Amino acid sequence: MNTKPLPQDQLSCGLDFGTSNSVISITDLNTRREVFTASLQSILYFPEAEPDACYVGRQAEEKYVTEAMKGRLLKSVKTLLKQDKFLFTWINGKKVTPDQMATHIIRALKEQAEAYLGHPIRKVTLGRPAVFSEKEQEEKTAVARLLTAAHNAGFEEVHLQLEPIAAALSYEQHLQHEETVLVADFGGGTSDFSIVSLAPQKAQQADRSRDILAHGGLYIGGDLFDSEIMWHKVTPLLGRGVEYQSYGKKIEVPNSLYRELRNWERSFLLKDSKDRRMMDKYYVFSDNSPLIDNVRVLIDNNYVYSLFKEIERSKIALSADDCSHLRFVKPRLELETDLPYGDYRQMTSLHIDAISNYLEQMLAHSGFSPRQIDAVYMTGGSSLSRPIIDLMSRLFGAGSLRSGDTFHSVAHGLSLSRA
């Protein structure tokens, strides 16, 4: 506990509301040093047994598991902000809007920082991706919902800053000379890029808009990589590709249910769906295929989230190993498969190619060549992925790649951006 809190006018607050993780940072304006930081997973749990309760972060995950997945677990809330057609969802008999979901996460971080400081925090610089959506209306909807969430969490004054710009300001604190830097922020839902002119003598300047030479992004992140592993490696263990008998013909089980399984946050809808009921028919007419039984057990017992956690673990292991092993064991269910790096690279190749093409076009449009980029500052959890590292090494040279605090650099830079 902080026994000698700094006055409010000496502090600056930055908050990085992320797809997978969210972070708050408090910086001392005099020293430009971070004095407090806290992070949590961007997940929410609304338990059936407590209709008015909402748990956030690790506590949400733990409660969801210990209460046998009875309730609604929500992940990747940030991706819902841009969905202008998605107005609300019913949870425990109440309408819950996307901005209300975001408020829970932002408020939880705010309260942690306030408990440490001993006084309320009224101002915040809030991060936003370079591109929420390429559609103008979705972009406006996302920004409006993000601002609403921050105000409803208790912040009186909210400033928005691009997340890759914030990462650049964090990186600049360690520079000894001027550099033209490509900041690459690879998150769970987006990949954001900025070309920025940085120098140690510029660190105290309040307005850095002229130093932003180019910025942009696309909606590709680590969650898509998890989805590819689920589709290519796991769904065949759940019956995708199995044939069943129908009027004397062999027909392959439809893929509609398996496509839905690529996005675990929607999987709770499958339990009472027509696709799930049809699986009972396919099970009987496939001579009781154990693979089809696997998917029935998975959905009926709400194991999909736990399975994705294992998928994520096996993906992360490939950052250091040439092959990882995915093993998921529950009552009446055992899934096991190897995940060689070569397979992983192949199944993510379309997404990697899309990032490569975007970067090449961004450089060409802004008048830069890869040789004119002095350093590539990589941040975000997906920056540790080997296909990402391989791509950036190929485009800019391995010697130009830099990394800092993968998860906290954006929040620290956000607090610096108002210093």
Helices and strands as residue ranges (DSSP letters): G 8-10, E 11-16, E 21-28, E 33-41, E 43-47, E 55-56, H 58-66, E 71-75, G 77-80, E 89-91, E 94-96, H 98-117, E 123-128, H 136-152, E 157-162, H 163-172, E 179-186, E 191-198, G 200-202, G 209-211, E 212-218, H 222-229, I 230-234, G 235-238, E 243-246, E 249-252, H 256-260, G 264-272, H 274-284, H 290-300, H 304-317, E 323-330, E 333-340, H 341-347, H 349-366, G 370-372, E 375-379, G 381-384, H 386-396, G 398-400, E 401-403, H 409-416
